[in-house]
Each structure stands twice: as structure tokens, then as C-alpha cells.
Amino acid sequence: MHLSTIHPEGKKYLNIANWLMPRSISLFRQSLSKPLTKNHAEAIVGAALLINYISWFDLSFLHDNVNAIDALAQDPLLLASSGITHAWFQTIPILIEGNSIFLKVMTRHPRLVIERFLARRDSSTNLFAQPLMDIWDDSRYQASSSVVTSTAVHEPANSLAWRLLQGLEREVLPAVAQQEQAMPPYNESERLQQYKEGITKITNTSISTDCQPATPEITPSSQARASFAYVVRRMSPLLHCQTLSSGLDLDIRNDLAAIQDDIEQLIYGFPILCCGPFTNLVQKRDTRALVLLLHLFRSALILLDTERCWWARTRAVTMGQLINSELKLRGLDTHVDKLHASNASFLSE
């Protein structure tokens, strides 16, 4: 895959990459269906991380497609989200028991770090959240593609991944945020034990929910809105950092450099969080989902290092142009630009 990217003129590497990527994801999914053990938990985690990074520069799904925006439904970066989410929840307890080398990256939550950075600057961590949520009910954005995708999303797995992430947000992350700011700091072994118990509880609860009938008050529409809001919550800190980085204040740039690793982690991991009803919006090429993805790729283009992160920036450029062209056809590109400009103006005041 790497060779096909740096040598685009040759078909040899591209053909091999196009054959290898779907096969790798298929084998990864088969591995997830088997009971996890200490012997191969780290291998599963390593494969999940590798697939996520590879998917960032895998644009083969765009090749020979007449309508490129409809190819978005084939994007491996988004299709692999539920499988990677399952892998994370299943392996965390095992990795904690075995004191795995993956623990540091697996239990770090970059969004919390970025939000603390913004809070120290007396900045709202959700400055961009409300403007993005406003488009949900805006009739101009309520359009989708009429083309039915041939890519099947495994709905039970997709729904389970969504419940797992909801549980993480509701039950674990508030405790993590409190622990990270506690004085004196929490004992590391105690912190990990509490983390393990929280993840195990969420997993068991989410799986048992499969056997329960859906409640009447939870409609597909309300679920879609909740999923959209979930993604917006993660988008807002990135947009805020993007706007700050565009300024001339050297101190701000230095502060952003100190959290660059967390910014990159949040960008790279962002698609993994786009499971559940949001995946269905992407599959339908819903305008509101396209707007959020456009903002993600614009943020990646500005916040990622030009040389070190060239492979991710390549996707950011290509997908940003693709989505922006589609929004232009729908007559919405100027509205999207005004959304960002209005918030950037607020920050500069």
C-alpha cells in the first residue's frame, strides 16, 4: 500500500494493494469472531491500528468510479470502524492484565487533553458544536444520494459498536477526566483496574441489550441525531485548534505544538468513532454527514505536519476536494464556508 502511494505511475503495486487490503480486513473480522486470549490479543490490537493507518491513505475505492461521491460508501476507513471498536473493547481487559506495551496508546483519550488545553485558555471546548448541530434541522442540508450502495454494513455489529461508544462516553470518560486532574495523581495500577472494570461493565451491558426489545421513545431519527451530536462533540475541539493555528500568535503555536501528538491521534482515530447511525448517514451520502467529513479533512490538512504526515494529508486533499465539489453541486459550499468564517471571526475578537 505504501509503495502504491509513492509510485502512483505503476500499476503493479496498486493491483497488489487492491487485492491485499480487502483480504486483510476480511481476515481481521474473522479473527474478531473467535475467542480472544492473551496469546493473540496484542496481535489483534496491532492489526487494528495498522488497518486504521493503512486505510488513511488507501484511496483505491475511488478508482474507475463514475460518481466518486457514491464511492464514499466503499471507503475502508469508515467501513472498518465497528470492527476496530469491538477489538478495542474486547482486548482492553486482557491488555491491562498482561501490562501490554499498547496500554499507553489504548487508554489515552486525546480529546480530553485537547479540551483541557482549550479550557486553560478560557476557550469554550464546544464553540463549533452548536453551529454544526444547527444544520441538522436546516432543510437545505436534508438531502442524500438516490443511489443505493452495494456495500453491506453488518448492522448488528454496527449497532453494538455504537452502544459501546455511548457507554464509554457516559460511564468511563467522566471518571478518566477526573482522575487525570486529581491531586495527588491516582496510583497507576488502581487507575487501570478501575478502567478495566468500567470497560467490562459497558461491554457486558451492551451485549445483553441485543436481547432486549427496542424502547418506543428511541426512534431511528433520534438515534441518528444522537450519533450526529456525538461526532460533532469530537469535531469541535479540532475546529477550534484549526482556527487557533491559523493565527499569528507565536505563543499559541507553541502551545499547540505541545499537544500535537494528541491532535494527530484524535484525527487518525476520528473515523473509528463514526459508527452506528452516523455510518448509515455516510452510506446514504447525507449532506449533513458530508459537511462533518469535509471539516475533518480540512482540519487534518491544516493541523497535520506537511512532511511527517504526508500520507494522511494526501487523503485530506483528495477527499476534501471530492466532498466540496459535491456540496457545490448541491448549492451548499458557500454555507459551509460561512459557518467556519463566522466562528473564526468570533475567536479573533
Number of C-alpha atoms within 10 A of each C-alpha: 20 13 12 20 18 11 13 11 10 12 11 12 18 20 13 12 19 16 11 13 17 12 12 13 18 12 10 19 19 10 14 16 9 8 9 16 12 14 9 13 23 20 11 21 20 13 17 23 17 11 20 22 16 18 22 20 20 26 20 21 15 18 9 9 11 9 11 16 18 20 20 23 24 19 20 21 23 22 25 24 25 29 21 24 22 21 22 20 20 21 20 24 21 18 21 19 12 13 13 15 11 14 14 10 10 17 15 13 16 20 21 20 16 22 21 16 19 18 12 10 10 9 14 15 23 19 17 22 20 13 16 21 16 9 18 18 11 10 8 14 20 12 13 17 14 9 11 11 16 10 12 10 17 11 14 12 16 24 17 21 28 26 21 23 23 17 19 17 13 12 15 20 16 12 15 18 14 11 15 14 11 10 8 8 10 14 9 9 11 10 15 19 14 15 20 21 13 18 23 16 14 22 22 11 14 20 14 10 13 13 8 8 7 10 7 6 7 9 11 10 10 12 15 18 17 16 22 23 18 18 21 19 20 21 24 24 25 27 25 24 22 22 20 17 19 13 13 9 10 10 9 16 15 12 12 21 14 12 14 17 13 19 25 18 15 23 23 18 17 18 21 20 22 29 28 27 22 25 27 18 21 23 27 21 25 17 24 24 22 23 20 17 21 21 22 22 23 20 22 27 21 16 24 20 14 13 8 9 14 14 18 23 24 20 19 25 14 13 22 22 15 15 23 18 15 19 20 13 10 14 12 17 16 11 15 18 11 11 14 17 13 12 16 19 10 9 14 9 5
